[in-house]
Amino acid sequence: PKGSFMKVLISDKLSDSGLAVFKKFPQIEVIYDADLGKNKDKLKTLIADVDGIAIRSGTKLTADILDCAKNLKVIGRAGIG
């Protein structure tokens, strides 16, 4: 809906141009932590309050992590190939 606000978590390293895609939309709050995929406890805490997550190969979204994601609507996988 128009005027909606979303939180998106980026849990792995992303290029500047990749980050710019998210940051060009003022209605999206970006939480960026390039090493978050290595810290499962912190990931469980942060994923609880986001609408979307963008991952690469460094983040494994296991069932116990997804159980914490009460508001999650979208999982995006960034990569080439």
Residue, then its C-alpha position, 0 to 999 in steps of 0.5 A: p500500500k502507498g505510504s507503507f514502510m518496510k524493513v529489509l535485512i541484508s545479511d551478507k556482503l552486497s555491492d554498492s550498486g546492490l545496496a543502492v537498489f534498496k536505498k533509493f526507496p525512502q519507504i524501505e529501512v535497510i539493516y545491513d550487516a555483511d557478517l550477520g550470516k555467521n552469527k545465528d543468534k544475532l540473525k534470529t534476533l534481527i529477523a524477528d522484526v523485518d519484512g524481507i531479507a536479502i541473502r547470499s551464500g554466507t547466510k543459511l536460513t534454517a527452520d529454527i531461524l525462520d521460526c523467529a521471522k514473524n513478519l517475514k514476507v520475502i526472501g531474496r537471493a542475491g548472486i550471479g550465475 
